[in-house]
Amino acid sequence: MATALLAAGCAGSGGTDEENGGEEPRSLSKEEIYTAGLVGEKDSGDPTEGGTLTLADYSEARSLDPTKTIPNGAAGGNALAAVYDVLVRYDQPSNSFQPWLAKSLTSQDDTTWTLKLREGVTFSDGSPLDSAAVVGSLAYYMENAGYNTLLLATNIKDMRPEGDDTVVFTLQKPWSTFPNMLASGPGMIIAPAAYENGPDAFEPIGAGPFVLDEYKPAEELLLTANPDYWNGEPPLEAVRFVWLASDDDRLSSLADGTVDITNIRAPQTVEKARKDGFSGLMVPNGLGSIYWLNNREGRPASDVRVRQAINYAIDPQVIADRVNGGAGLPGRNIYSPSAPYFSEIETADFDPEKAKALLEEAKADGYDGKLTYIGQSDQASQTQAVTAEGMLEAVGFDVETDLLRNIADQTERIYVTHDYDIAVAAMSVPDEDPYSRLATNLVSQSPQNPSGYANPEMDALIDQLQSASGEEATDLLEQINQLWQETVPGVAMGAGAFFIPWNGDVHGVQATSETLLLLGDAWKS
């Protein structure tokens, strides 16, 4: 199985208290906190059957159609992974892609990839998960513009069944991290009956460890165990997804036992959870904090001078201090310090005078200085909005803030309707596969490009990155970073991480790409 583009950080461990299944808490450095991998997990013996795992997820999956819900851990994708599973799994400790729902995925040249399926695997409706089902599912995914469709559609020259158990993918050119596609959303194979009546009549029928039982919008999603799961009936009876208002609420509910596992990214909360000793999975990433700037025609940030002015006007360290108490990794570099390709480059410092000069130039050409800012409505987000608004207005912008109730609403405004000028977000560039994230978010023709940024030079660099490895890839990634600094698709605010902590009675949680959890082997003691 292919390894990731460049070596990622290996698993680390931190102190855990007795309640959460380990040693006493200890002081942790920033480097220790943000080390990738499992932390605090110990051998827990044989699984106990039964019980419901309650997951306070980061965002609600308002649809179980993987073309309607972005299938990653930040947008509700954990529920989708539980229903559909993935063909291959990204294994963080070994930095490689391993067989999962599929038996194998191999290539000699990174251009022709052969997928072998396991014998006897069925969907929850009893139909076979065969080569025709895989090809049909991927065709549906691309026809309906699922996440990363541009990458798939422009790179797959041909995908064809060979017998019932083999699919051969022929690509336009070498793609070393193609397995990452099948370890995430495109690798969530849906049954033909799920989409036979079109996307408006979609039914969530997969081959994953759980099946849909009940969905109460904004309240809970209940999935029950699939007794015919290919990897054996899950130990858990059910998984219950709930969605709380903030990371602080999620961590508090974990600490008091209201939920069993959660998903957090706010730096102060992440660092508290690590120092409090929770076991879990740490996933560092670049651009864990960003302000997307809407580059589309008719928007203020279509003018590069406005983008540069905003960039000079906002100080990442001030935001980190006031919002997160100094937690996190504030800075302008678009990659995580944990990434093997990370390098220090020249970035724009906080400079209000340069911001004022650029803004005055834009105003002289007719810009009125107005910006619509969107973010969340919890206390930390309100503090961030007030702080950013103050810095922007100090250089001459006129800012209107629109604070939203939940992550799902924010996701829709940024990624679907594109109704914003400046938006709090994250790009979460993964250490193991920066290419796919950069291509999806920055290539001008990508349907998932949230900012509308279009730059032929950036397109060309990302295109070259696809087949690059080693020093060549590192050099291209540095050039991409430099071009970001010059053209400012968004305001880089710092690296970050997702931390998925769980209580001491939770065991067997696994993960794959895109911060997606695999819960088929999870159990509670």
C-alpha positions, 0 to 999 in steps of 0.5 A: 500500500502506498505511503503518504507524500511526505513523512508525518509526525509519529504518535506521541503520548501525554500524561493521563489521570486515573479517571481517563485511564492513565497516569497523573497529568503533567506539564506539557510543552507546545511541541508535546501538545501538538505531536501527532498520533494517539495519546494516553491509549493503553491495552484495555483487554477484550471488548465488552459488548453492548452500550451506546457511544455518545459522540459530541461531534464538531458539526451536524451531518444534515444529510447522509448523502456524501455529496451534500455533507462534506465528508470530513471530521469537521463537517459531519463526516464521522456519521457518514463514515459510520454508515458507509466505511471507507475502502482504505484507511490512512494509518497515522503511526506508519504514515501509510494507506492500509486495506480496510473495506477493500482487500488491497490497493496497489500500483507500480507507477502511481498512474494505474491503480488496482483495487481488489475487493473482499469477498462476500461484503454486502451493503446493509440492504443485502446487495453485493459490494462488488466492482460495479457498485464501486464504479457506480458510487464514484460516478454518482459522487462525481456527477453530484460534485462531492468534495474533491470532485475536481481532483477526481474528474480531471485526473481519472482517465478511466475506471473500469470493473474487471470481474466482480472483485476488481476495479482498475483506475487509470489516471492522467498522470502519476498521483502518489497520494491517490489512495487518500481519496479512497480513504475519505469521502470518495471511498465511502461506497454507497449502494446502488439502491441509495441513489437509484431515484436521484439525489432528492430521494437519496437513501443512506444504504452503506456497508459500514458498521452502523445503519440509520435509526433516527435523525432529529435535526439539531438534536441527535442522530442515532445509528444502530449496529449493522449485524452483517458488517464485513468486519464482524458485528460491532461491539456497540449497540449504537452510536449517538451523535449530538452537537453542542454550541462550542468546544468548551461545551463539548469538553465540559460534557466529556468531563462530566460523562454526558458524552463519551467522545468529542471533537475539538479544535479551539486552541485553548480547549485543545491545550486544556484537554491535553493537559487534563490528561484525556486519551485521544487522537491528535491531528496537527494541521496547517492553517488551523485558523484562517480568515477566508477572504471572498475573492469573487467578482463584486466582493471587496477582496476581489482587489488584491490591495484590499486583501493585503490591507486586511492581512496587514491590519490583523495581528494573529498574536493579538487574536491568540492572546485575547481569544485563546489566552495565548494558546495555539500556534499563531503565525502567517506560515500556511503549514504546521511546524510538525510537517516534514516540509515546513520551512520558515519564510518571509511573511507579512508582519502586523503593519497598520500603516501599510494597511491604511495606505493600501486601503486608501488606494482602493478607496480612491478607485471607488471602494467604500471600505465596507466588509461583512464578517461572519463567525460563530456566536459563542463567547470566544467567537464574539471576542474574536469578532470584536477584536478583529473588527477593532483592528480593521476599523482602526485602519479605515474599514467599516465592518458589519459582523454576522455571528451565526448559531452553529458550524453547519450554518457557517459552513453553508455561508462559506462553502455553499452560498459564498455569502461573506466578505471575511469569514472565520474558518480553517483550511486544515492542511494535513501533514500527510497529503497537502496536495489534495487540500491545496488543490481543493481550496485554491485551484481556480476551477475547484467547485469547493474553492471557498474564496473564489481565488484564481491565480494561474501561477498557483494552479500550475504549482499545485498541478506540479505538486501532484506527482512530486515527492521528496525534495521536489515536493518540499520546494514546490510547497515552499513556492506555494507558501510564498505565493500565498503570502504575496497574493493573500487568498485568505489571512493565515492566522496559524497552525492548529490541530484537531483533538478527538478526546475520549473518556477512559472507558472508551476503547478501539476508536480508529481513524483515517484521513480527513480526521474521520473516525472509524467506530466499528471496533469501538467499545465501552468498558 
